[in-house]
Amino acid sequence: MSKDFLWVEKYRPSTIDDTVLPQQLKETFQQFIDQENVPNLLLSGGPGVGKTTVARAMCEQLNVDYIVINGSMNGNIDTLRTEIKDFASTVSFMGSRKYVILDEADYLNPQSTQPALRNFMEEFSANCGFILTCNFKNRIIEPLHSRCGVIEFKISKQDKPRLAQQLYKRIKTILSNESIQYDDKAVAELISRHFPDFRRVLNELQRYSAVGKIDSGILVNHDGSIDQLVNALKNKKFTEMRKWVAQHSDLDAAELYRKLYDNATKYVKPQSIPQLVVTLADYQYKSAFVADHEINNVACMTELMMEIEWV
């Protein structure tokens, strides 16, 4: 699918002022731009909150050369070394400092690739700056922490209503631009459900917009189908469980695990709840590193099927 076709790319903010972020964060990033000096940064926060968008916007506003490398897809040491060296070892056409944006740096191996990255940062420090993004900063080794300014993308309870309203207005503009009819309540509910994962909201809207209209159909709750999954687990019907996982590939692993966790007392006998919690936590951690999330989810459900006593 072309990036131009994806709404998250087509409507990605190109300036810090256009981002949907707490004012304090925007002021911090704008100050780097005003000073024309972005230090090495580690941007930490949940998926879809705007970390990569901010990194790119700062580079765009400074009009500097930059490259974006995805750590989850290009995390091999040799690949990383080649891409960074080829880019960082040359002088910018603009005569300015260049930047490497390393997305999802927490996917890099902490025993091998992350230490190598630390060496790259030192080797090319005179010519190149580094902006790392991650979902979990505790998965980034300390030597990288110490070489970066760490900024967390946190949204307070006080900021949430204002930012949700900003996103709502932004989305209404996008839907109008795309000539998509929409129900106000459906859009507002979708934002409330996935906030602050802006990327998830846009992707969901684009997916449902294929029929030319956004209505209450987008709000169909997964809880009923969760009952189907639990029934398959309880009766040890592997084929039905695997089919359910495949049919609900749009449901994030974290969201699936959270639903099972929140409804533990409904589905699981008391003596099995601790095992459920430990298993879900283990597979949620693994989900940050696996290449095939469907297989990981099936493995998790298989373990629950075999180990848990269901109500």
Buried (B, 14 or more C-beta within 10 A) or exposed (E): EEEEEBBBEBBBBEEBEBBBBBEEBBEBBBEBBEEEEBEBBBBBBBBBBBBBBBBBBBBBBBEBBBBBBBBBEBBEBEEBBEBBEEBBEEEBEEEEBBBBBBBBBBBBBEEEBBBBBBEBBEBBEEBBBBBBBBBEBEBBBEBBBEBBBBBEBBBEEEBBEEBBEEBBEBBBEBBEEBEBEBBEEBBBBBBEBBBBBBBBBBBBBBEBBEEEBBBEEBEEEBEEBBEBBBBBBBEEBBEBBBEBBEEBEEBBBBBBBEBBBEBBEEBBEEEBBEBBBEBBEEBBEBBBEBEEBBEBBBBBBBBBBEEBEBE
